Amino acid sequence: MESHYTSQDSKHDYLHPNLNNQKMYEMFKENYASKGFVASYSTYCNILKPQNISFHDPRKDVQSM
């Protein structure tokens, strides 16, 4: 998801606000555990951190009245 105000010049990639690290980790386990890929939550977060992924917060893009 691309934000158009405060993060316009950001190098972050923004994901849907319904996602978070824990939900993404659960999806990772569901999709890849059967294929032999396993990682602890802390390892998963350590790998994700340098990817510059953030979760979109629409309040920053809403104009105040």
PDB file of N, CA, C and O in Angstrom:
ATOM      1  N   MET A   1       0.853  -1.161   0.000  1.00  0.00           N
ATOM      2  CA  MET A   1       0.000   0.000   0.000  1.00  0.00           C
ATOM      3  C   MET A   1       0.902   1.227   0.000  1.00  0.00           C
ATOM      4  O   MET A   1       1.830   1.316   0.804  1.00  0.00           O
ATOM      5  N   GLU A   2       0.645   2.139  -0.863  1.00  0.00           N
ATOM      6  CA  GLU A   2       1.456   3.344  -0.947  1.00  0.00           C
ATOM      7  C   GLU A   2       0.734   4.495  -0.256  1.00  0.00           C
ATOM      8  O   GLU A   2      -0.425   4.790  -0.549  1.00  0.00           O
ATOM      9  N   SER A   3       1.432   5.124   0.649  1.00  0.00           N
ATOM     10  CA  SER A   3       0.859   6.267   1.335  1.00  0.00           C
ATOM     11  C   SER A   3       1.186   7.521   0.536  1.00  0.00           C
ATOM     12  O   SER A   3       2.214   7.571  -0.140  1.00  0.00           O
ATOM     13  N   HIS A   4       0.326   8.535   0.604  1.00  0.00           N
ATOM     14  CA  HIS A   4       0.532   9.682  -0.257  1.00  0.00           C
ATOM     15  C   HIS A   4       0.828  11.000   0.458  1.00  0.00           C
ATOM     16  O   HIS A   4       0.969  12.027  -0.206  1.00  0.00           O
ATOM     17  N   TYR A   5       0.925  11.007   1.767  1.00  0.00           N
ATOM     18  CA  TYR A   5       1.256  12.257   2.456  1.00  0.00           C
ATOM     19  C   TYR A   5       2.591  12.147   3.173  1.00  0.00           C
ATOM     20  O   TYR A   5       3.639  12.381   2.572  1.00  0.00           O
ATOM     21  N   THR A   6       2.562  11.796   4.435  1.00  0.00           N
ATOM     22  CA  THR A   6       3.771  11.836   5.254  1.00  0.00           C
ATOM     23  C   THR A   6       4.838  10.851   4.809  1.00  0.00           C
ATOM     24  O   THR A   6       6.025  11.081   5.040  1.00  0.00           O
ATOM     25  N   SER A   7       4.441   9.778   4.186  1.00  0.00           N
ATOM     26  CA  SER A   7       5.430   8.768   3.825  1.00  0.00           C
ATOM     27  C   SER A   7       5.766   8.777   2.338  1.00  0.00           C
ATOM     28  O   SER A   7       6.347   7.820   1.827  1.00  0.00           O
ATOM     29  N   GLN A   8       5.415   9.815   1.667  1.00  0.00           N
ATOM     30  CA  GLN A   8       5.642   9.885   0.228  1.00  0.00           C
ATOM     31  C   GLN A   8       7.111   9.673  -0.121  1.00  0.00           C
ATOM     32  O   GLN A   8       7.420   8.987  -1.095  1.00  0.00           O
ATOM     33  N   ASP A   9       7.999  10.243   0.644  1.00  0.00           N
ATOM     34  CA  ASP A   9       9.425  10.116   0.370  1.00  0.00           C
ATOM     35  C   ASP A   9      10.086   9.019   1.198  1.00  0.00           C
ATOM     36  O   ASP A   9      11.310   8.894   1.196  1.00  0.00           O
ATOM     37  N   SER A  10       9.311   8.249   1.882  1.00  0.00           N
ATOM     38  CA  SER A  10       9.834   7.199   2.738  1.00  0.00           C
ATOM     39  C   SER A  10      10.348   6.024   1.911  1.00  0.00           C
ATOM     40  O   SER A  10       9.881   5.767   0.802  1.00  0.00           O
ATOM     41  N   LYS A  11      11.306   5.333   2.473  1.00  0.00           N
ATOM     42  CA  LYS A  11      11.832   4.133   1.822  1.00  0.00           C
ATOM     43  C   LYS A  11      11.149   2.874   2.363  1.00  0.00           C
ATOM     44  O   LYS A  11      11.550   1.757   2.035  1.00  0.00           O
ATOM     45  N   HIS A  12      10.131   3.056   3.181  1.00  0.00           N
ATOM     46  CA  HIS A  12       9.394   1.926   3.727  1.00  0.00           C
ATOM     47  C   HIS A  12       8.382   1.402   2.721  1.00  0.00           C
ATOM     48  O   HIS A  12       7.865   2.146   1.888  1.00  0.00           O
ATOM     49  N   ASP A  13       8.114   0.118   2.815  1.00  0.00           N
ATOM     50  CA  ASP A  13       6.997  -0.486   2.105  1.00  0.00           C
ATOM     51  C   ASP A  13       5.883  -0.625   3.132  1.00  0.00           C
ATOM     52  O   ASP A  13       6.109  -1.130   4.232  1.00  0.00           O
ATOM     53  N   TYR A  14       4.685  -0.181   2.779  1.00  0.00           N
ATOM     54  CA  TYR A  14       3.573  -0.187   3.720  1.00  0.00           C
ATOM     55  C   TYR A  14       2.615  -1.317   3.386  1.00  0.00           C
ATOM     56  O   TYR A  14       2.197  -1.485   2.241  1.00  0.00           O
ATOM     57  N   LEU A  15       2.278  -2.090   4.414  1.00  0.00           N
ATOM     58  CA  LEU A  15       1.341  -3.190   4.262  1.00  0.00           C
ATOM     59  C   LEU A  15      -0.015  -2.773   4.808  1.00  0.00           C
ATOM     60  O   LEU A  15      -0.141  -1.749   5.480  1.00  0.00           O
ATOM     61  N   HIS A  16      -1.004  -3.564   4.517  1.00  0.00           N
ATOM     62  CA  HIS A  16      -2.368  -3.290   4.957  1.00  0.00           C
ATOM     63  C   HIS A  16      -2.425  -3.168   6.475  1.00  0.00           C
ATOM     64  O   HIS A  16      -1.755  -3.931   7.172  1.00  0.00           O
ATOM     65  N   PRO A  17      -3.206  -2.230   7.006  1.00  0.00           N
ATOM     66  CA  PRO A  17      -3.251  -2.018   8.460  1.00  0.00           C
ATOM     67  C   PRO A  17      -3.812  -3.203   9.247  1.00  0.00           C
ATOM     68  O   PRO A  17      -3.627  -3.266  10.462  1.00  0.00           O
ATOM     69  N   ASN A  18      -4.487  -4.136   8.589  1.00  0.00           N
ATOM     70  CA  ASN A  18      -4.995  -5.317   9.288  1.00  0.00           C
ATOM     71  C   ASN A  18      -3.892  -6.327   9.579  1.00  0.00           C
ATOM     72  O   ASN A  18      -4.109  -7.288  10.317  1.00  0.00           O
ATOM     73  N   LEU A  19      -2.720  -6.117   9.007  1.00  0.00           N
ATOM     74  CA  LEU A  19      -1.601  -7.021   9.236  1.00  0.00           C
ATOM     75  C   LEU A  19      -0.704  -6.485  10.340  1.00  0.00           C
ATOM     76  O   LEU A  19      -0.677  -5.286  10.615  1.00  0.00           O
ATOM     77  N   ASN A  20       0.023  -7.388  10.958  1.00  0.00           N
ATOM     78  CA  ASN A  20       1.077  -7.026  11.897  1.00  0.00           C
ATOM     79  C   ASN A  20       2.095  -8.154  11.874  1.00  0.00           C
ATOM     80  O   ASN A  20       1.880  -9.163  11.202  1.00  0.00           O
ATOM     81  N   ASN A  21       3.190  -8.004  12.590  1.00  0.00           N
ATOM     82  CA  ASN A  21       4.240  -9.024  12.563  1.00  0.00           C
ATOM     83  C   ASN A  21       3.728 -10.389  12.996  1.00  0.00           C
ATOM     84  O   ASN A  21       4.067 -11.403  12.385  1.00  0.00           O
ATOM     85  N   GLN A  22       2.916 -10.423  14.045  1.00  0.00           N
ATOM     86  CA  GLN A  22       2.414 -11.696  14.556  1.00  0.00           C
ATOM     87  C   GLN A  22       1.522 -12.396  13.528  1.00  0.00           C
ATOM     88  O   GLN A  22       1.651 -13.602  13.319  1.00  0.00           O
ATOM     89  N   LYS A  23       0.626 -11.655  12.890  1.00  0.00           N
ATOM     90  CA  LYS A  23      -0.254 -12.253  11.878  1.00  0.00           C
ATOM     91  C   LYS A  23       0.554 -12.752  10.690  1.00  0.00           C
ATOM     92  O   LYS A  23       0.273 -13.820  10.144  1.00  0.00           O
ATOM     93  N   MET A  24       1.555 -11.979  10.291  1.00  0.00           N
ATOM     94  CA  MET A  24       2.387 -12.405   9.168  1.00  0.00           C
ATOM     95  C   MET A  24       3.192 -13.654   9.526  1.00  0.00           C
ATOM     96  O   MET A  24       3.389 -14.532   8.687  1.00  0.00           O
ATOM     97  N   TYR A  25       3.655 -13.729  10.768  1.00  0.00           N
ATOM     98  CA  TYR A  25       4.386 -14.915  11.214  1.00  0.00           C
ATOM     99  C   TYR A  25       3.484 -16.143  11.199  1.00  0.00           C
ATOM    100  O   TYR A  25       3.907 -17.221  10.781  1.00  0.00           O
ATOM    101  N   GLU A  26       2.253 -15.985  11.650  1.00  0.00           N
ATOM    102  CA  GLU A  26       1.297 -17.104  11.628  1.00  0.00           C
ATOM    103  C   GLU A  26       1.038 -17.564  10.193  1.00  0.00           C
ATOM    104  O   GLU A  26       0.949 -18.764   9.936  1.00  0.00           O
ATOM    105  N   MET A  27       0.916 -16.621   9.259  1.00  0.00           N
ATOM    106  CA  MET A  27       0.726 -16.986   7.851  1.00  0.00           C
ATOM    107  C   MET A  27       1.961 -17.690   7.305  1.00  0.00           C
ATOM    108  O   MET A  27       1.848 -18.644   6.535  1.00  0.00           O
ATOM    109  N   PHE A  28       3.141 -17.219   7.703  1.00  0.00           N
ATOM    110  CA  PHE A  28       4.386 -17.857   7.298  1.00  0.00           C
ATOM    111  C   PHE A  28       4.406 -19.317   7.753  1.00  0.00           C
ATOM    112  O   PHE A  28       4.722 -20.215   6.973  1.00  0.00           O
ATOM    113  N   LYS A  29       4.063 -19.545   9.034  1.00  0.00           N
ATOM    114  CA  LYS A  29       4.066 -20.916   9.567  1.00  0.00           C
ATOM    115  C   LYS A  29       3.066 -21.793   8.826  1.00  0.00           C
ATOM    116  O   LYS A  29       3.375 -22.936   8.491  1.00  0.00           O
ATOM    117  N   GLU A  30       1.870 -21.268   8.568  1.00  0.00           N
ATOM    118  CA  GLU A  30       0.845 -22.052   7.870  1.00  0.00           C
ATOM    119  C   GLU A  30       1.291 -22.434   6.464  1.00  0.00           C
ATOM    120  O   GLU A  30       1.050 -23.555   6.017  1.00  0.00           O
ATOM    121  N   ASN A  31       1.933 -21.516   5.777  1.00  0.00           N
ATOM    122  CA  ASN A  31       2.306 -21.745   4.385  1.00  0.00           C
ATOM    123  C   ASN A  31       3.605 -22.502   4.194  1.00  0.00           C
ATOM    124  O   ASN A  31       3.756 -23.208   3.196  1.00  0.00           O
ATOM    125  N   TYR A  32       4.543 -22.381   5.113  1.00  0.00           N
ATOM    126  CA  TYR A  32       5.865 -22.929   4.857  1.00  0.00           C
ATOM    127  C   TYR A  32       6.309 -24.044   5.788  1.00  0.00           C
ATOM    128  O   TYR A  32       7.297 -24.714   5.489  1.00  0.00           O
ATOM    129  N   ALA A  33       5.635 -24.271   6.888  1.00  0.00           N
ATOM    130  CA  ALA A  33       6.035 -25.332   7.813  1.00  0.00           C
ATOM    131  C   ALA A  33       5.965 -26.698   7.142  1.00  0.00           C
ATOM    132  O   ALA A  33       6.835 -27.543   7.355  1.00  0.00           O
ATOM    133  N   SER A  34       4.938 -26.915   6.338  1.00  0.00           N
ATOM    134  CA  SER A  34       4.795 -28.200   5.657  1.00  0.00           C
ATOM    135  C   SER A  34       5.872 -28.402   4.589  1.00  0.00           C
ATOM    136  O   SER A  34       6.089 -29.525   4.134  1.00  0.00           O
ATOM    137  N   LYS A  35       6.543 -27.327   4.191  1.00  0.00           N
ATOM    138  CA  LYS A  35       7.596 -27.409   3.176  1.00  0.00           C
ATOM    139  C   LYS A  35       8.981 -27.472   3.812  1.00  0.00           C
ATOM    140  O   LYS A  35       9.996 -27.456   3.115  1.00  0.00           O
ATOM    141  N   GLY A  36       9.012 -27.544   5.150  1.00  0.00           N
ATOM    142  CA  GLY A  36      10.280 -27.685   5.841  1.00  0.00           C
ATOM    143  C   GLY A  36      10.943 -26.392   6.263  1.00  0.00           C
ATOM    144  O   GLY A  36      12.053 -26.416   6.795  1.00  0.00           O
ATOM    145  N   PHE A  37      10.287 -25.259   6.038  1.00  0.00           N
ATOM    146  CA  PHE A  37      10.842 -23.980   6.473  1.00  0.00           C
ATOM    147  C   PHE A  37      10.329 -23.676   7.873  1.00  0.00           C
ATOM    148  O   PHE A  37       9.123 -23.555   8.090  1.00  0.00           O
ATOM    149  N   VAL A  38      11.238 -23.555   8.806  1.00  0.00           N
ATOM    150  CA  VAL A  38      10.855 -23.231  10.177  1.00  0.00           C
ATOM    151  C   VAL A  38      11.732 -22.098  10.701  1.00  0.00           C
ATOM    152  O   VAL A  38      12.921 -22.019  10.391  1.00  0.00           O
ATOM    153  N   ALA A  39      11.131 -21.234  11.489  1.00  0.00           N
ATOM    154  CA  ALA A  39      11.868 -20.138  12.123  1.00  0.00           C
ATOM    155  C   ALA A  39      11.094 -19.714  13.360  1.00  0.00           C
ATOM    156  O   ALA A  39       9.864 -19.737  13.377  1.00  0.00           O
ATOM    157  N   SER A  40      11.820 -19.334  14.377  1.00  0.00           N
ATOM    158  CA  SER A  40      11.159 -18.815  15.570  1.00  0.00           C
ATOM    159  C   SER A  40      10.616 -17.423  15.247  1.00  0.00           C
ATOM    160  O   SER A  40      10.994 -16.813  14.247  1.00  0.00           O
ATOM    161  N   TYR A  41       9.734 -16.938  16.102  1.00  0.00           N
ATOM    162  CA  TYR A  41       9.161 -15.604  15.895  1.00  0.00           C
ATOM    163  C   TYR A  41      10.259 -14.543  15.922  1.00  0.00           C
ATOM    164  O   TYR A  41      10.247 -13.619  15.109  1.00  0.00           O
ATOM    165  N   SER A  42      11.204 -14.670  16.848  1.00  0.00           N
ATOM    166  CA  SER A  42      12.266 -13.663  16.937  1.00  0.00           C
ATOM    167  C   SER A  42      13.157 -13.688  15.699  1.00  0.00           C
ATOM    168  O   SER A  42      13.580 -12.633  15.225  1.00  0.00           O
ATOM    169  N   THR A  43      13.444 -14.863  15.175  1.00  0.00           N
ATOM    170  CA  THR A  43      14.230 -14.963  13.943  1.00  0.00           C
ATOM    171  C   THR A  43      13.462 -14.349  12.781  1.00  0.00           C
ATOM    172  O   THR A  43      14.031 -13.617  11.972  1.00  0.00           O
ATOM    173  N   TYR A  44      12.178 -14.645  12.700  1.00  0.00           N
ATOM    174  CA  TYR A  44      11.333 -14.082  11.648  1.00  0.00           C
ATOM    175  C   TYR A  44      11.364 -12.552  11.708  1.00  0.00           C
ATOM    176  O   TYR A  44      11.525 -11.896  10.678  1.00  0.00           O
ATOM    177  N   CYS A  45      11.210 -11.983  12.899  1.00  0.00           N
ATOM    178  CA  CYS A  45      11.221 -10.521  13.057  1.00  0.00           C
ATOM    179  C   CYS A  45      12.580  -9.931  12.709  1.00  0.00           C
ATOM    180  O   CYS A  45      12.654  -8.858  12.109  1.00  0.00           O
ATOM    181  N   ASN A  46      13.647 -10.618  13.076  1.00  0.00           N
ATOM    182  CA  ASN A  46      14.995 -10.133  12.757  1.00  0.00           C
ATOM    183  C   ASN A  46      15.238 -10.113  11.255  1.00  0.00           C
ATOM    184  O   ASN A  46      15.957  -9.247  10.757  1.00  0.00           O
ATOM    185  N   ILE A  47      14.662 -11.038  10.543  1.00  0.00           N
ATOM    186  CA  ILE A  47      14.793 -11.084   9.085  1.00  0.00           C
ATOM    187  C   ILE A  47      13.918  -9.996   8.462  1.00  0.00           C
ATOM    188  O   ILE A  47      14.305  -9.375   7.472  1.00  0.00           O
ATOM    189  N   LEU A  48      12.752  -9.772   9.035  1.00  0.00           N
ATOM    190  CA  LEU A  48      11.807  -8.794   8.498  1.00  0.00           C
ATOM    191  C   LEU A  48      12.249  -7.352   8.739  1.00  0.00           C
ATOM    192  O   LEU A  48      12.010  -6.484   7.900  1.00  0.00           O
ATOM    193  N   LYS A  49      12.888  -7.094   9.871  1.00  0.00           N
ATOM    194  CA  LYS A  49      13.246  -5.726  10.265  1.00  0.00           C
ATOM    195  C   LYS A  49      14.033  -4.946   9.202  1.00  0.00           C
ATOM    196  O   LYS A  49      13.661  -3.810   8.909  1.00  0.00           O
ATOM    197  N   PRO A  50      15.095  -5.496   8.614  1.00  0.00           N
ATOM    198  CA  PRO A  50      15.856  -4.707   7.628  1.00  0.00           C
ATOM    199  C   PRO A  50      15.130  -4.521   6.286  1.00  0.00           C
ATOM    200  O   PRO A  50      15.635  -3.823   5.408  1.00  0.00           O
ATOM    201  N   GLN A  51      13.971  -5.129   6.123  1.00  0.00           N
ATOM    202  CA  GLN A  51      13.221  -5.012   4.872  1.00  0.00           C
ATOM    203  C   GLN A  51      12.450  -3.694   4.786  1.00  0.00           C
ATOM    204  O   GLN A  51      11.824  -3.416   3.763  1.00  0.00           O
ATOM    205  N   ASN A  52      12.486  -2.878   5.846  1.00  0.00           N
ATOM    206  CA  ASN A  52      11.787  -1.582   5.880  1.00  0.00           C
ATOM    207  C   ASN A  52      10.297  -1.717   5.597  1.00  0.00           C
ATOM    208  O   ASN A  52       9.727  -0.972   4.800  1.00  0.00           O
ATOM    209  N   ILE A  53       9.687  -2.678   6.262  1.00  0.00           N
ATOM    210  CA  ILE A  53       8.250  -2.898   6.116  1.00  0.00           C
ATOM    211  C   ILE A  53       7.539  -2.255   7.295  1.00  0.00           C
ATOM    212  O   ILE A  53       7.914  -2.461   8.450  1.00  0.00           O
ATOM    213  N   SER A  54       6.524  -1.486   6.997  1.00  0.00           N
ATOM    214  CA  SER A  54       5.699  -0.865   8.029  1.00  0.00           C
ATOM    215  C   SER A  54       4.243  -1.160   7.712  1.00  0.00           C
ATOM    216  O   SER A  54       3.898  -1.617   6.622  1.00  0.00           O
ATOM    217  N   PHE A  55       3.413  -0.888   8.687  1.00  0.00           N
ATOM    218  CA  PHE A  55       1.986  -1.123   8.500  1.00  0.00           C
ATOM    219  C   PHE A  55       1.303   0.224   8.357  1.00  0.00           C
ATOM    220  O   PHE A  55       1.488   1.115   9.187  1.00  0.00           O
ATOM    221  N   HIS A  56       0.523   0.369   7.315  1.00  0.00           N
ATOM    222  CA  HIS A  56      -0.104   1.635   6.973  1.00  0.00           C
ATOM    223  C   HIS A  56      -1.057   2.068   8.064  1.00  0.00           C
ATOM    224  O   HIS A  56      -1.904   1.292   8.505  1.00  0.00           O
ATOM    225  N   ASP A  57      -0.921   3.299   8.495  1.00  0.00           N
ATOM    226  CA  ASP A  57      -1.809   3.888   9.485  1.00  0.00           C
ATOM    227  C   ASP A  57      -2.586   5.012   8.802  1.00  0.00           C
ATOM    228  O   ASP A  57      -2.046   6.104   8.630  1.00  0.00           O
ATOM    229  N   PRO A  58      -3.834   4.773   8.412  1.00  0.00           N
ATOM    230  CA  PRO A  58      -4.570   5.756   7.628  1.00  0.00           C
ATOM    231  C   PRO A  58      -4.786   7.087   8.330  1.00  0.00           C
ATOM    232  O   PRO A  58      -5.079   8.072   7.653  1.00  0.00           O
ATOM    233  N   ARG A  59      -4.659   7.171   9.636  1.00  0.00           N
ATOM    234  CA  ARG A  59      -4.876   8.440  10.349  1.00  0.00           C
ATOM    235  C   ARG A  59      -3.886   9.506   9.883  1.00  0.00           C
ATOM    236  O   ARG A  59      -4.206  10.693   9.939  1.00  0.00           O
ATOM    237  N   LYS A  60      -2.711   9.125   9.432  1.00  0.00           N
ATOM    238  CA  LYS A  60      -1.730  10.084   8.965  1.00  0.00           C
ATOM    239  C   LYS A  60      -2.148  10.706   7.629  1.00  0.00           C
ATOM    240  O   LYS A  60      -1.709  11.806   7.292  1.00  0.00           O
ATOM    241  N   ASP A  61      -2.980  10.018   6.881  1.00  0.00           N
ATOM    242  CA  ASP A  61      -3.396  10.485   5.572  1.00  0.00           C
ATOM    243  C   ASP A  61      -4.751  11.184   5.586  1.00  0.00           C
ATOM    244  O   ASP A  61      -5.217  11.636   4.540  1.00  0.00           O
ATOM    245  N   VAL A  62      -5.378  11.281   6.725  1.00  0.00           N
ATOM    246  CA  VAL A  62      -6.690  11.904   6.821  1.00  0.00           C
ATOM    247  C   VAL A  62      -6.495  13.382   7.138  1.00  0.00           C
ATOM    248  O   VAL A  62      -5.770  13.746   8.064  1.00  0.00           O
ATOM    249  N   GLN A  63      -7.146  14.206   6.365  1.00  0.00           N
ATOM    250  CA  GLN A  63      -7.052  15.637   6.604  1.00  0.00           C
ATOM    251  C   GLN A  63      -7.924  15.998   7.804  1.00  0.00           C
ATOM    252  O   GLN A  63      -9.046  15.509   7.941  1.00  0.00           O
ATOM    253  N   SER A  64      -7.398  16.849   8.656  1.00  0.00           N
ATOM    254  CA  SER A  64      -8.195  17.269   9.808  1.00  0.00           C
ATOM    255  C   SER A  64      -9.246  18.284   9.376  1.00  0.00           C
ATOM    256  O   SER A  64      -9.059  19.027   8.413  1.00  0.00           O
ATOM    257  N   MET A  65     -10.336  18.298  10.100  1.00  0.00           N
ATOM    258  CA  MET A  65     -11.444  19.195   9.751  1.00  0.00           C
ATOM    259  C   MET A  65     -11.387  20.453  10.558  1.00  0.00           C
ATOM    260  O   MET A  65     -12.240  21.327  10.400  1.00  0.00           O
TER     261      MET A  65
END
